[in-house]
Amino acid sequence: MIFAAGLGTRLKPLTDTMPKALVRVGGQPLLWHVIQKLKLAGYERIVVNVHHFAEQIVDYLKVNDNFGLDIRISDESCLLLETGGGIKKALPLFDPSEPILIHNVDILSNLDLNALPTDAPLLVVSQRQTKRYLLFDDDLRLQGWTNIETGELKGPVASGQWAMVNVQLRKLAFSGIHMFHPSLAPLLDDWPERFPIMDFYLKACGDHLIRGYEAHNLRLLDVGKLDTLDKANAFVDAL
């Protein structure tokens, strides 16, 4: 599933007239880059959620004959559902017995998608400087989230569920790429129509195994701001 429904406010004024997914990098829309990465990895069915200038994305895919893939649209035109709500709405478009690779449309990377385990929920992470980190134990099991500037904590580490003495949790940066496992699907029933998927993971990890996958030598660029576009052009040339 490609998350392509966001408003792209940090890419204004470009996103005043187009969705973030169609902002061009290296001569091609961001959506093209992610689709090609998935296609090369052997993925055949892709769901793209849409909201902001949704019809432009639908038309782009139609003109390109869905790039020879089974591409389905999860339409959030009436209400932007955030990441968790987006997955919940799109579930009927997938095989309920198979894990779903989730990929943000504005993430470019050299990650080998075929190397990702599929036997459990998985968050792709790396050692990278940021303000917000996911927290993992020595087995790379998710235990929480922190903002190192404000000291805010979420998840079992904040609620007191996780209380191993003298154990230092690892701080790793989330990549915007993760594997949603069908074992978690029933838990979505208790969540509202609109919510962030990370809030869901941070609640679920207290009772369910959610692992991190530390991608070593990961080169990743979040094309979220105008000042990253020049970097993005050079980045795709080097991939």
Helices and strands as residue ranges (DSSP letters): E 2-3, G 9-11, G 14-16, G 20-22, E 24-25, E 28-29, H 30-40, E 45-50, H 54-63, G 65-68, E 70-75, H 82-90, G 91-93, E 100-104, E 107-109, G 113-115, E 122-126, E 132-136, E 142-147, E 153-154, H 156-159, E 170-180, G 182-190, H 197-204, E 211-214, E 220-222, G 226-228, H 229-238
